[in-house]
Each structure stands twice: as C-alpha cells, then as structure tokens.
C-alpha cells in the first residue's frame, strides 16, 4: 500500500534533480556569455578620457625627467680638448743663382730632403710661359744651367728701346714628398756689354729679384 506513493516521490525527486541541473547549466552559459561580451567590450573600447589624459601627463613628466637628466650629464662631463691641427707645409726650396755672365750661370735649388725637378718654365713678367726646359734631376741640391738663348727670348719678348732691367720668373715643377708642386723664383735680367777691340759684345746677367 505504500509502494505506489513511494514510487511517485522517487520519480518526482528524480525529475526535480534533472531540472535543477539543466537550469544550473543554462544559468552558467548565460553568465559566461555575458562575461565574454563584457571582456570583449573592455578590450575593444577606448580608454576613458580621464585615463588618457593621465597617461599623457605621465608621459610628459617622464620626458621632462629624461631631458633634465641629459642636461645634468652634459654639465658633469669634462670639456673635450682638441689639439689644433697644423696645416701641412711642404719644405721651402731655397733658390740661388750661381755665377755671373758672360760666364755660365746656374739656377740652384736646395731643400732639407730629396726632391725631383722635372721642368723649368721661363715666364715673362706678364705671366706668359715663353719657353720651357725639361730637367728631370733629383737630390737635395740641384743645379741647372741657365740657358742664355732662353733668357734672350724673354728679354726680346717686348720691343725694347733701352737697357732697363726686365723682371721674369723661373717656374719650377717639382715632386716633393710624393706631391707635385710648383715653386716660383722671381728673377731679373740686366743687359751689359763688353768691348772686344772695336766691337761690343752684349750679354745678359740673371740675378734673383730683391
């Protein structure tokens, strides 16, 4: 007599338990979906203006601190002293004219080290190259015979009516310390003559310009 009501109670309890589990699962799914939508919105949404302004202000403060640190570092470093760089100067060639016309004269160049004299230009006082002469000699002291015919060409370059001195230049093309340079030697031509019997012989003497 008690079997049937007991069976009904067991069936009701079983159904109630199944419904509770289903309801719990449903509530859990709803809560998970809501939490997912909240997190997604939190990640994709822009930060509030107050939070952005605070971040910007903090960044500006950090930049100011870095600039101040850089200024202090510059002040603490000792000044860099640099030795002056002296310009490269080639040794000066010392010119000399040896001998006196009508004897053979020589242009002498001297340096404190070996050099090579390649060519000499005979240049007028207007800066025009009248004639050149290849030399190709090397040493610390080089002597080159002054060519009287080349000197005469410089002398007669301008139609002359008197015996006034004429200025000209020896332009020397030199290799010194591996560099090709030009050394200009200012000089003066003076014409003189010598009597031999009844005749007069003219000659031109070269000296360095004062």
C-alpha positions as CSV (number, residue, x, y, z in Angstrom):
1,X,0.0,0.0,0.0
2,X,2.9,2.3,0.5
3,X,4.7,1.2,-2.7
4,X,2.9,3.4,-5.2
5,X,3.3,6.8,-3.3
6,X,6.9,6.0,-2.7
7,X,7.5,5.3,-6.3
8,X,5.8,8.6,-7.2
9,X,8.0,10.5,-4.8
10,X,11.2,8.9,-6.2
11,X,10.1,9.9,-9.7
12,X,9.4,13.5,-8.7
13,X,12.7,13.8,-6.9
14,X,14.5,12.5,-10.0
15,X,12.7,14.9,-12.3
16,X,13.4,17.8,-9.9
17,X,17.1,16.9,-9.8
18,X,17.3,16.8,-13.6
19,X,15.6,20.2,-13.9
20,X,17.9,21.7,-11.4
21,X,21.0,20.5,-13.3
22,X,19.6,21.8,-16.6
23,X,18.7,25.2,-15.0
24,X,22.2,25.5,-13.5
25,X,23.8,24.7,-16.8
26,X,21.6,27.3,-18.5
27,X,22.5,30.0,-16.0
28,X,26.2,29.2,-16.3
29,X,26.0,29.5,-20.1
30,X,24.2,32.9,-19.8
31,X,26.7,34.2,-17.2
32,X,29.7,33.0,-19.4
33,X,28.3,34.7,-22.5
34,X,27.7,37.9,-20.6
35,X,31.2,37.8,-19.1
36,X,32.7,37.2,-22.6
37,X,30.8,40.2,-24.0
38,X,32.0,42.4,-21.2
39,X,35.6,41.4,-21.7
40,X,35.4,41.9,-25.4
41,X,33.9,45.3,-24.9
42,X,36.6,46.2,-22.4
43,X,39.4,45.3,-24.8
44,X,37.9,46.9,-27.9
45,X,36.6,50.1,-26.3
46,X,38.8,53.2,-26.0
47,X,40.0,54.2,-22.6
48,X,38.1,56.9,-20.8
49,X,39.2,60.5,-21.4
50,X,40.4,60.9,-17.8
51,X,42.6,57.8,-18.1
52,X,44.1,59.0,-21.5
53,X,44.8,62.5,-20.1
54,X,46.5,60.9,-17.0
55,X,48.7,58.7,-19.3
56,X,49.7,61.7,-21.4
57,X,50.6,63.8,-18.4
58,X,52.7,60.9,-17.0
59,X,54.5,60.6,-20.4
60,X,55.2,64.3,-20.4
61,X,56.7,64.1,-16.9
62,X,58.9,61.2,-17.9
63,X,60.2,63.2,-21.0
64,X,61.0,66.2,-18.8
65,X,62.9,64.0,-16.3
66,X,64.9,62.5,-19.2
67,X,65.8,65.9,-20.6
68,X,66.8,67.1,-17.1
69,X,69.0,64.0,-16.7
70,X,70.6,64.6,-20.1
71,X,71.4,68.3,-19.2
72,X,73.0,67.2,-15.9
73,X,75.1,64.6,-17.7
74,X,76.4,67.2,-20.2
75,X,77.3,69.6,-17.4
76,X,79.2,66.8,-15.5
77,X,81.3,65.7,-18.5
78,X,84.7,67.5,-18.8
79,X,85.1,69.6,-21.9
80,X,86.8,67.8,-24.8
81,X,90.1,69.5,-25.7
82,X,91.3,69.0,-29.2
83,X,94.8,69.8,-30.2
84,X,95.0,72.3,-33.1
85,X,95.8,70.6,-36.4
86,X,98.7,72.3,-38.1
87,X,98.4,72.7,-41.8
88,X,100.7,70.5,-43.9
89,X,103.5,72.6,-45.2
90,X,106.0,71.4,-47.8
91,X,109.6,72.3,-47.2
92,X,110.6,75.5,-48.9
93,X,113.0,75.3,-51.8
94,X,115.9,77.8,-51.3
95,X,116.8,79.3,-54.7
96,X,120.2,80.8,-55.7
97,X,121.8,82.0,-58.9
98,X,125.5,81.0,-59.1
99,X,128.0,82.5,-61.5
100,X,128.0,85.8,-63.4
101,X,127.5,86.4,-67.1
102,X,129.3,86.2,-69.6
103,X,130.4,83.0,-67.8
104,X,127.9,80.2,-67.4
105,X,125.2,80.9,-64.7
106,X,123.3,78.2,-62.8
107,X,120.0,78.2,-61.0
108,X,120.5,76.3,-57.8
109,X,117.6,74.8,-55.7
110,X,118.2,73.4,-52.2
111,X,115.9,71.6,-49.8
112,X,116.3,69.7,-46.5
113,X,115.3,66.4,-48.2
114,X,115.4,64.8,-51.6
115,X,113.2,66.2,-54.3
116,X,112.8,65.9,-58.1
117,X,113.0,68.8,-60.5
118,X,111.0,67.9,-63.6
119,X,110.8,71.1,-65.7
120,X,111.6,74.8,-65.6
121,X,109.4,77.4,-67.3
122,X,110.8,80.8,-68.3
123,X,107.9,83.1,-67.6
124,X,107.6,86.7,-68.6
125,X,106.5,89.5,-66.2
126,X,103.0,89.3,-67.8
127,X,102.8,85.6,-66.6
128,X,103.2,84.1,-70.0
129,X,105.3,81.0,-70.4
130,X,107.9,81.9,-73.1
131,X,109.8,78.6,-73.3
132,X,110.3,75.5,-71.1
133,X,113.1,73.1,-70.5
134,X,112.9,69.5,-69.2
135,X,115.3,68.8,-66.4
136,X,114.5,65.5,-64.6
137,X,117.1,65.7,-61.8
138,X,116.8,64.5,-58.2
139,X,118.6,65.3,-55.0
140,X,118.7,67.8,-52.1
141,X,120.7,70.3,-54.1
142,X,120.1,70.6,-57.9
143,X,122.0,72.9,-60.2
144,X,120.6,73.7,-63.7
145,X,122.5,75.7,-66.3
146,X,120.6,78.9,-67.2
147,X,120.1,78.9,-70.9
148,X,121.3,82.3,-72.3
149,X,119.2,81.9,-75.5
150,X,116.0,81.3,-73.5
151,X,116.9,84.4,-71.4
152,X,117.3,86.4,-74.6
153,X,113.8,85.3,-75.8
154,X,112.3,86.6,-72.6
155,X,114.4,89.8,-73.0
156,X,113.2,90.5,-76.5
157,X,109.6,89.5,-75.9
158,X,108.8,93.2,-75.6
159,X,110.2,95.6,-78.1
160,X,112.9,97.4,-76.1
161,X,114.3,100.8,-76.6
162,X,116.6,100.9,-73.6
163,X,118.6,98.7,-71.3
164,X,116.3,98.8,-68.3
165,X,116.2,95.6,-66.2
166,X,113.5,93.1,-67.1
167,X,111.7,91.0,-64.4
168,X,110.7,87.4,-65.1
169,X,110.3,84.1,-63.3
170,X,111.6,80.6,-63.2
171,X,108.6,78.4,-62.6
172,X,110.0,75.1,-61.3
173,X,107.9,71.9,-61.4
174,X,108.9,69.7,-58.5
175,X,107.9,66.4,-56.9
176,X,108.4,66.7,-53.1
177,X,107.1,64.2,-50.5
178,X,105.1,62.5,-53.2
179,X,103.3,65.7,-54.2
180,X,103.6,67.7,-57.4
181,X,104.2,71.4,-56.6
182,X,105.2,74.5,-58.4
183,X,107.9,76.7,-57.0
184,X,108.2,80.2,-58.5
185,X,111.6,82.0,-58.4
186,X,111.4,85.7,-59.3
187,X,114.4,87.0,-61.2
188,X,115.8,90.0,-63.1
189,X,117.6,90.2,-66.4
190,X,120.1,93.0,-66.8
191,X,121.8,93.6,-70.1
192,X,125.5,94.5,-70.3
193,X,128.1,94.7,-73.0
194,X,131.8,94.1,-73.3
195,X,134.2,95.7,-75.8
196,X,136.5,93.4,-77.7
197,X,138.6,95.5,-79.9
198,X,136.3,97.7,-81.9
199,X,133.3,95.5,-81.4
200,X,130.8,95.4,-78.5
201,X,129.5,92.0,-77.3
202,X,126.2,92.1,-75.4
203,X,125.4,89.7,-72.6
204,X,122.5,89.4,-70.2
205,X,123.1,88.7,-66.5
206,X,120.4,87.0,-64.3
207,X,120.0,87.7,-60.6
208,X,117.3,86.9,-58.1
209,X,114.7,89.7,-57.6
210,X,115.3,91.6,-54.4
